[in-house]
Amino acid sequence: MTKWIAGWNMPGCLPDAPPQSFDNWEDARTYIIDELQFWSISGDSVGETALIALLRESMADDSFLSAQVGGYVYWIERSDVRA
């Protein structure tokens, strides 16, 4: 079974919040968009807007994402779980 793990952190540091697990890539993508919109933590509104646009346009359910905006990296990765 494939799970998707999503989170955000400062480069080289542990995540600011525990990474979240999702059953599909779209839910992981929505989580990252929601986090960007809720926190607006980077102060880089141009970068945040660009990342949100990239996420909304990305439809592939097997895409790995790692994007830096301001001082943070936002990521989505596949985690294959054995039942």
TORFIRO-920488 format. One record per residue: chain; x, y, z of N, C-alpha, C, O, CB in turn; residue number from 1. Coordinates in nm, 3 decimals, m for minus. Glycine has a CB too. Layout:
% residues N
c / n.u / n.v / n.w / ca.u / ca.v / ca.w / c.u / c.v / c.w / o.u / o.v / o.w / cb.u / cb.v / cb.w / k
A / X / Y / Z / X / Y / Z / X / Y / Z / X / Y / Z / X / Y / Z / NUM
...
***
This chain:
% residues 83
c / n.u / n.v / n.w / ca.u / ca.v / ca.w / c.u / c.v / c.w / o.u / o.v / o.w / cb.u / cb.v / cb.w / k
A / 0.085 / m0.117 / 0.000 / 0.000 / 0.000 / 0.000 / 0.089 / 0.124 / 0.000 / 0.187 / 0.130 / 0.074 / m0.096 / 0.000 / 0.122 / 1
A / 0.055 / 0.219 / m0.082 / 0.131 / 0.343 / m0.089 / 0.066 / 0.449 / m0.002 / m0.055 / 0.471 / m0.008 / 0.142 / 0.392 / m0.234 / 2
A / 0.146 / 0.513 / 0.078 / 0.105 / 0.629 / 0.157 / 0.189 / 0.746 / 0.111 / 0.295 / 0.728 / 0.052 / 0.121 / 0.603 / 0.312 / 3
A / 0.142 / 0.865 / 0.139 / 0.214 / 0.987 / 0.107 / 0.239 / 1.063 / 0.237 / 0.148 / 1.083 / 0.316 / 0.136 / 1.075 / 0.006 / 4
A / 0.363 / 1.104 / 0.257 / 0.402 / 1.177 / 0.377 / 0.431 / 1.321 / 0.334 / 0.502 / 1.344 / 0.236 / 0.527 / 1.112 / 0.447 / 5
A / 0.376 / 1.417 / 0.408 / 0.394 / 1.558 / 0.374 / 0.434 / 1.635 / 0.499 / 0.390 / 1.605 / 0.610 / 0.265 / 1.617 / 0.312 / 6
A / 0.519 / 1.735 / 0.478 / 0.560 / 1.818 / 0.590 / 0.638 / 1.939 / 0.544 / 0.652 / 1.964 / 0.424 / 0.644 / 1.738 / 0.687 / 7
A / 0.686 / 2.013 / 0.640 / 0.766 / 2.133 / 0.610 / 0.861 / 2.156 / 0.726 / 0.831 / 2.124 / 0.841 / 0.675 / 2.257 / 0.587 / 8
A / 0.977 / 2.213 / 0.694 / 1.078 / 2.239 / 0.794 / 1.183 / 2.336 / 0.739 / 1.189 / 2.363 / 0.619 / 1.145 / 2.108 / 0.838 / 9
A / 1.264 / 2.388 / 0.831 / 1.381 / 2.466 / 0.790 / 1.484 / 2.366 / 0.739 / 1.498 / 2.259 / 0.797 / 1.438 / 2.555 / 0.908 / 10
A / 1.557 / 2.399 / 0.632 / 1.658 / 2.305 / 0.580 / 1.757 / 2.262 / 0.689 / 1.811 / 2.345 / 0.763 / 1.733 / 2.369 / 0.463 / 11
A / 1.778 / 2.132 / 0.698 / 1.871 / 2.077 / 0.795 / 1.816 / 2.061 / 0.935 / 1.887 / 2.019 / 1.026 / 1.990 / 2.163 / 0.801 / 12
A / 1.689 / 2.095 / 0.954 / 1.627 / 2.086 / 1.086 / 1.513 / 1.984 / 1.083 / 1.464 / 1.946 / 0.977 / 1.575 / 2.224 / 1.132 / 13
A / 1.474 / 1.942 / 1.201 / 1.357 / 1.856 / 1.211 / 1.233 / 1.934 / 1.170 / 1.232 / 2.057 / 1.179 / 1.342 / 1.799 / 1.355 / 14
A / 1.127 / 1.864 / 1.126 / 1.003 / 1.935 / 1.088 / 0.949 / 2.018 / 1.205 / 0.962 / 1.980 / 1.321 / 0.897 / 1.834 / 1.042 / 15
A / 0.887 / 2.132 / 1.171 / 0.826 / 2.218 / 1.271 / 0.701 / 2.153 / 1.332 / 0.667 / 2.180 / 1.447 / 0.791 / 2.352 / 1.211 / 16
A / 0.636 / 2.071 / 1.256 / 0.520 / 1.996 / 1.301 / 0.540 / 1.852 / 1.255 / 0.611 / 1.829 / 1.156 / 0.385 / 2.057 / 1.244 / 17
A / 0.481 / 1.755 / 1.323 / 0.499 / 1.616 / 1.279 / 0.451 / 1.599 / 1.134 / 0.344 / 1.648 / 1.099 / 0.423 / 1.520 / 1.372 / 18
A / 0.529 / 1.530 / 1.051 / 0.483 / 1.502 / 0.914 / 0.350 / 1.426 / 0.919 / 0.324 / 1.348 / 1.011 / 0.589 / 1.420 / 0.836 / 19
A / 0.267 / 1.450 / 0.820 / 0.136 / 1.387 / 0.814 / 0.133 / 1.279 / 0.707 / 0.202 / 1.290 / 0.606 / 0.027 / 1.493 / 0.786 / 20
A / 0.054 / 1.175 / 0.730 / 0.042 / 1.064 / 0.635 / m0.094 / 1.072 / 0.566 / m0.196 / 1.102 / 0.629 / 0.059 / 0.927 / 0.708 / 21
A / m0.093 / 1.045 / 0.434 / m0.216 / 1.053 / 0.355 / m0.226 / 0.932 / 0.264 / m0.125 / 0.872 / 0.226 / m0.218 / 1.183 / 0.271 / 22
A / m0.350 / 0.895 / 0.231 / m0.373 / 0.781 / 0.142 / m0.350 / 0.815 / m0.004 / m0.329 / 0.725 / m0.086 / m0.513 / 0.730 / 0.160 / 23
A / m0.354 / 0.945 / m0.039 / m0.332 / 0.982 / m0.179 / m0.256 / 1.113 / m0.187 / m0.252 / 1.192 / m0.092 / m0.465 / 0.993 / m0.254 / 24
A / m0.194 / 1.134 / m0.304 / m0.110 / 1.250 / m0.326 / m0.190 / 1.380 / m0.320 / m0.140 / 1.482 / m0.272 / m0.039 / 1.239 / m0.460 / 25
A / m0.313 / 1.377 / m0.368 / m0.395 / 1.498 / m0.370 / m0.422 / 1.550 / m0.229 / m0.419 / 1.671 / m0.206 / m0.528 / 1.469 / m0.441 / 26
A / m0.446 / 1.459 / m0.134 / m0.469 / 1.503 / 0.005 / m0.340 / 1.561 / 0.065 / m0.346 / 1.658 / 0.141 / m0.519 / 1.385 / 0.091 / 27
A / m0.226 / 1.502 / 0.032 / m0.098 / 1.555 / 0.079 / m0.076 / 1.695 / 0.021 / m0.031 / 1.785 / 0.091 / 0.018 / 1.461 / 0.040 / 28
A / m0.107 / 1.710 / m0.106 / m0.093 / 1.840 / m0.172 / m0.183 / 1.944 / m0.104 / m0.139 / 2.056 / m0.078 / m0.129 / 1.829 / m0.323 / 29
A / m0.306 / 1.909 / m0.075 / m0.399 / 2.000 / m0.009 / m0.346 / 2.041 / 0.129 / m0.360 / 2.156 / 0.169 / m0.538 / 1.935 / 0.005 / 30
A / m0.287 / 1.946 / 0.201 / m0.229 / 1.976 / 0.332 / m0.121 / 2.084 / 0.320 / m0.120 / 2.179 / 0.397 / m0.169 / 1.848 / 0.395 / 31
A / m0.030 / 2.069 / 0.223 / 0.077 / 2.168 / 0.206 / 0.019 / 2.304 / 0.168 / 0.062 / 2.406 / 0.221 / 0.177 / 2.120 / 0.099 / 32
A / m0.078 / 2.307 / 0.078 / m0.142 / 2.433 / 0.041 / m0.206 / 2.499 / 0.163 / m0.189 / 2.619 / 0.186 / m0.249 / 2.410 / m0.069 / 33
A / m0.278 / 2.420 / 0.242 / m0.344 / 2.474 / 0.362 / m0.242 / 2.529 / 0.462 / m0.263 / 2.634 / 0.521 / m0.429 / 2.366 / 0.428 / 34
A / m0.131 / 2.457 / 0.480 / m0.027 / 2.504 / 0.571 / 0.033 / 2.637 / 0.523 / 0.052 / 2.729 / 0.602 / 0.085 / 2.399 / 0.585 / 35
A / 0.061 / 2.646 / 0.395 / 0.114 / 2.771 / 0.339 / 0.016 / 2.886 / 0.361 / 0.056 / 2.996 / 0.401 / 0.143 / 2.755 / 0.189 / 36
A / m0.110 / 2.861 / 0.335 / m0.209 / 2.968 / 0.348 / m0.234 / 3.004 / 0.493 / m0.256 / 3.121 / 0.524 / m0.339 / 2.926 / 0.282 / 37
A / m0.231 / 2.907 / 0.584 / m0.259 / 2.934 / 0.725 / m0.144 / 3.009 / 0.792 / m0.166 / 3.110 / 0.858 / m0.286 / 2.803 / 0.799 / 38
A / m0.024 / 2.959 / 0.774 / 0.089 / 3.015 / 0.846 / 0.150 / 3.136 / 0.777 / 0.190 / 3.231 / 0.845 / 0.193 / 2.911 / 0.865 / 39
A / 0.158 / 3.135 / 0.645 / 0.231 / 3.239 / 0.571 / 0.362 / 3.269 / 0.643 / 0.395 / 3.384 / 0.671 / 0.145 / 3.369 / 0.556 / 40
A / 0.435 / 3.161 / 0.674 / 0.551 / 3.171 / 0.762 / 0.675 / 3.228 / 0.698 / 0.762 / 3.279 / 0.768 / 0.582 / 3.038 / 0.816 / 41
A / 0.684 / 3.222 / 0.568 / 0.811 / 3.261 / 0.508 / 0.824 / 3.412 / 0.487 / 0.936 / 3.463 / 0.480 / 0.829 / 3.192 / 0.377 / 42
A / 0.714 / 3.482 / 0.476 / 0.720 / 3.623 / 0.442 / 0.753 / 3.645 / 0.295 / 0.771 / 3.759 / 0.251 / 0.823 / 3.692 / 0.528 / 43
A / 0.759 / 3.537 / 0.220 / 0.790 / 3.542 / 0.077 / 0.662 / 3.514 / 0.000 / 0.642 / 3.404 / m0.050 / 0.903 / 3.439 / 0.038 / 44
A / 0.575 / 3.614 / m0.008 / 0.443 / 3.591 / m0.068 / 0.452 / 3.553 / m0.215 / 0.368 / 3.479 / m0.265 / 0.357 / 3.714 / m0.053 / 45
A / 0.554 / 3.603 / m0.287 / 0.571 / 3.566 / m0.427 / 0.605 / 3.418 / m0.437 / 0.547 / 3.346 / m0.519 / 0.681 / 3.651 / m0.495 / 46
A / 0.698 / 3.371 / m0.353 / 0.734 / 3.230 / m0.352 / 0.619 / 3.141 / m0.308 / 0.596 / 3.035 / m0.366 / 0.852 / 3.208 / m0.261 / 47
A / 0.546 / 3.185 / m0.207 / 0.431 / 3.107 / m0.160 / 0.326 / 3.098 / m0.270 / 0.271 / 2.990 / m0.293 / 0.371 / 3.170 / m0.034 / 48
A / 0.298 / 3.208 / m0.336 / 0.200 / 3.208 / m0.443 / 0.243 / 3.116 / m0.555 / 0.161 / 3.043 / m0.611 / 0.179 / 3.350 / m0.497 / 49
A / 0.372 / 3.118 / m0.589 / 0.423 / 3.030 / m0.695 / 0.413 / 2.884 / m0.655 / 0.375 / 2.801 / m0.738 / 0.569 / 3.064 / m0.728 / 50
A / 0.445 / 2.851 / m0.530 / 0.436 / 2.712 / m0.486 / 0.292 / 2.665 / m0.483 / 0.262 / 2.553 / m0.524 / 0.500 / 2.695 / m0.348 / 51
A / 0.201 / 2.748 / m0.434 / 0.059 / 2.711 / m0.433 / 0.010 / 2.687 / m0.575 / m0.063 / 2.592 / m0.600 / m0.026 / 2.820 / m0.363 / 52
A / 0.049 / 2.774 / m0.669 / 0.010 / 2.756 / m0.809 / 0.066 / 2.625 / m0.863 / m0.005 / 2.551 / m0.932 / 0.058 / 2.874 / m0.895 / 53
A / 0.193 / 2.596 / m0.834 / 0.254 / 2.470 / m0.878 / 0.178 / 2.350 / m0.823 / 0.152 / 2.255 / m0.896 / 0.400 / 2.464 / m0.836 / 54
A / 0.144 / 2.355 / m0.696 / 0.073 / 2.244 / m0.633 / m0.066 / 2.225 / m0.693 / m0.108 / 2.112 / m0.716 / 0.062 / 2.266 / m0.484 / 55
A / m0.136 / 2.334 / m0.717 / m0.270 / 2.324 / m0.773 / m0.269 / 2.270 / m0.915 / m0.364 / 2.205 / m0.958 / m0.339 / 2.459 / m0.770 / 56
A / m0.162 / 2.297 / m0.989 / m0.152 / 2.249 / m1.128 / m0.098 / 2.107 / m1.136 / m0.117 / 2.041 / m1.238 / m0.063 / 2.343 / m1.208 / 57
A / m0.032 / 2.060 / m1.033 / 0.028 / 1.926 / m1.034 / m0.081 / 1.822 / m1.010 / m0.146 / 1.821 / m0.906 / 0.139 / 1.913 / m0.926 / 58
A / m0.099 / 1.735 / m1.106 / m0.204 / 1.634 / m1.094 / m0.149 / 1.492 / m1.082 / m0.223 / 1.399 / m1.050 / m0.296 / 1.642 / m1.211 / 59
A / m0.020 / 1.474 / m1.108 / 0.037 / 1.339 / m1.103 / 0.029 / 1.285 / m0.961 / 0.068 / 1.352 / m0.866 / 0.184 / 1.339 / m1.154 / 60
A / m0.021 / 1.163 / m0.948 / m0.036 / 1.105 / m0.815 / 0.092 / 1.036 / m0.768 / 0.094 / 0.974 / m0.662 / m0.151 / 1.007 / m0.813 / 61
A / 0.199 / 1.045 / m0.846 / 0.324 / 0.983 / m0.804 / 0.438 / 1.085 / m0.800 / 0.555 / 1.048 / m0.807 / 0.361 / 0.868 / m0.897 / 62
A / 0.403 / 1.211 / m0.789 / 0.504 / 1.316 / m0.791 / 0.568 / 1.333 / m0.654 / 0.499 / 1.339 / m0.552 / 0.443 / 1.448 / m0.837 / 63
A / 0.701 / 1.342 / m0.653 / 0.775 / 1.380 / m0.534 / 0.787 / 1.532 / m0.539 / 0.817 / 1.588 / m0.644 / 0.916 / 1.310 / m0.526 / 64
A / 0.766 / 1.596 / m0.429 / 0.775 / 1.742 / m0.424 / 0.873 / 1.782 / m0.316 / 0.868 / 1.730 / m0.205 / 0.637 / 1.805 / m0.399 / 65
A / 0.961 / 1.873 / m0.347 / 1.046 / 1.938 / m0.249 / 1.071 / 2.079 / m0.302 / 1.138 / 2.097 / m0.403 / 1.180 / 1.859 / m0.225 / 66
A / 1.016 / 2.178 / m0.234 / 1.029 / 2.315 / m0.281 / 1.061 / 2.406 / m0.164 / 1.000 / 2.396 / m0.057 / 0.900 / 2.362 / m0.353 / 67
A / 1.157 / 2.495 / m0.183 / 1.193 / 2.590 / m0.079 / 1.128 / 2.724 / m0.105 / 1.135 / 2.778 / m0.215 / 1.344 / 2.605 / m0.069 / 68
A / 1.065 / 2.778 / m0.002 / 1.005 / 2.911 / m0.006 / 1.054 / 2.983 / 0.118 / 1.031 / 2.938 / 0.231 / 0.847 / 2.906 / m0.014 / 69
A / 1.120 / 3.094 / 0.098 / 1.177 / 3.165 / 0.212 / 1.274 / 3.073 / 0.284 / 1.361 / 3.015 / 0.220 / 1.066 / 3.213 / 0.308 / 70
A / 1.261 / 3.060 / 0.413 / 1.351 / 2.977 / 0.491 / 1.301 / 2.836 / 0.516 / 1.356 / 2.766 / 0.601 / 1.377 / 3.041 / 0.621 / 71
A / 1.198 / 2.791 / 0.445 / 1.138 / 2.661 / 0.470 / 1.133 / 2.576 / 0.344 / 1.125 / 2.626 / 0.232 / 0.999 / 2.678 / 0.527 / 72
A / 1.138 / 2.445 / 0.366 / 1.122 / 2.348 / 0.258 / 0.989 / 2.276 / 0.283 / 0.962 / 2.230 / 0.394 / 1.243 / 2.247 / 0.251 / 73
A / 0.909 / 2.266 / 0.179 / 0.781 / 2.195 / 0.184 / 0.798 / 2.070 / 0.099 / 0.852 / 2.077 / m0.011 / 0.661 / 2.284 / 0.132 / 74
A / 0.752 / 1.955 / 0.149 / 0.778 / 1.831 / 0.077 / 0.663 / 1.731 / 0.088 / 0.586 / 1.729 / 0.183 / 0.904 / 1.768 / 0.128 / 75
A / 0.657 / 1.649 / m0.016 / 0.566 / 1.534 / m0.022 / 0.649 / 1.419 / m0.076 / 0.719 / 1.434 / m0.176 / 0.438 / 1.564 / m0.114 / 76
A / 0.642 / 1.304 / m0.010 / 0.716 / 1.188 / m0.058 / 0.635 / 1.060 / m0.041 / 0.549 / 1.050 / 0.046 / 0.849 / 1.177 / 0.016 / 77
A / 0.666 / 0.965 / m0.125 / 0.599 / 0.834 / m0.122 / 0.657 / 0.751 / m0.008 / 0.777 / 0.753 / 0.018 / 0.615 / 0.761 / m0.258 / 78
A / 0.568 / 0.678 / 0.058 / 0.609 / 0.585 / 0.162 / 0.535 / 0.455 / 0.139 / 0.416 / 0.445 / 0.170 / 0.582 / 0.641 / 0.305 / 79
A / 0.603 / 0.357 / 0.085 / 0.539 / 0.227 / 0.060 / 0.534 / 0.149 / 0.189 / 0.636 / 0.119 / 0.250 / 0.615 / 0.148 / m0.048 / 80
A / 0.411 / 0.115 / 0.232 / 0.387 / 0.046 / 0.357 / 0.346 / m0.097 / 0.328 / 0.259 / m0.122 / 0.244 / 0.280 / 0.119 / 0.441 / 81
A / 0.408 / m0.188 / 0.397 / 0.370 / m0.329 / 0.379 / 0.260 / m0.362 / 0.479 / 0.269 / m0.332 / 0.598 / 0.494 / m0.424 / 0.399 / 82
A / 0.156 / m0.424 / 0.428 / 0.040 / m0.458 / 0.512 / 0.068 / m0.582 / 0.594 / m0.018 / m0.626 / 0.670 / m0.084 / m0.480 / 0.426 / 83
***
